[in-house]
Amino acid sequence: MTVIRTGTDLTAVDDVVRGIATHGERYLARIFTDRERADSGDDPERLAARFAGKEAVVKLLRPSRADPCLSGTSPSCSTRTAHPPWN
């Protein structure tokens, strides 16, 4: 039997703004890759969209708390299409 999973998530822009205001660079470096930050220009609205995407992937993969396989910067969300990840 084939199992098909999907993950969805929403992130409030205000939560990202608060994270940046409270923790600054530490928050940004822990959650977002350099590429995500460059693609978004550190815009909280665009970062919130990327954070929601990351959370959706975590829900999809369902990693065990006892055996965490994902760090804050993994997975990564990108808008660049010139070099897709499968090439």
C-alpha positions in Angstrom: 0.0 0.0 0.0 1.3 3.5 -0.9 1.2 6.1 1.8 0.7 9.6 0.7 1.3 12.4 3.2 0.8 16.1 3.1 1.8 18.8 5.5 0.4 22.3 5.9 1.2 25.2 8.2 0.6 28.9 8.8 2.9 31.3 10.6 2.0 34.7 11.8 4.2 37.4 10.6 4.0 39.0 14.0 5.6 35.9 15.5 8.6 36.3 13.2 8.8 40.0 13.9 8.8 39.3 17.7 11.5 36.6 17.2 13.7 39.0 15.4 13.1 41.8 17.9 13.8 39.5 20.8 16.7 37.4 19.6 18.0 39.3 16.5 20.7 37.6 14.5 20.6 34.5 16.7 17.0 33.8 15.8 17.6 34.4 12.1 20.7 32.2 11.9 19.1 29.4 13.8 15.9 29.2 11.8 16.9 30.4 8.3 19.7 29.5 5.8 21.8 32.2 4.3 20.1 31.6 1.0 16.6 31.9 2.5 17.6 35.2 4.1 19.1 36.5 0.8 16.1 35.4 -1.2 13.7 37.1 1.3 15.8 40.2 2.0 15.1 39.4 5.7 11.5 40.6 5.1 9.4 39.2 8.0 6.5 38.5 5.7 8.6 36.4 3.3 10.5 34.8 6.2 7.1 33.8 7.8 6.2 32.0 4.5 9.4 30.1 4.6 9.0 29.2 8.2 5.5 27.8 7.4 7.0 25.8 4.6 9.6 24.3 6.9 6.9 23.4 9.5 4.8 21.7 6.8 7.8 19.6 5.8 8.4 18.6 9.4 4.8 17.6 9.7 5.1 15.6 6.5 8.2 13.7 7.6 7.0 13.3 11.2 10.5 13.0 12.8 10.6 11.3 16.2 11.4 13.6 19.2 13.7 10.8 20.5 15.6 10.8 17.1 15.4 14.3 15.7 16.7 14.4 12.1 16.0 18.1 11.3 17.7 21.2 12.5 16.2 24.7 12.3 17.8 25.3 9.0 16.8 22.0 7.5 14.7 21.8 5.4 15.3 25.0 3.4 12.9 26.9 1.2 14.0 28.5 -2.0 12.4 30.6 -4.7 15.3 30.2 -7.2 14.4 28.2 -10.3 17.5 28.5 -12.3 19.1 25.5 -10.5 16.4 23.1 -9.2 17.5 20.8 -6.5 17.2 17.7 -8.7 19.7 19.0 -11.3 
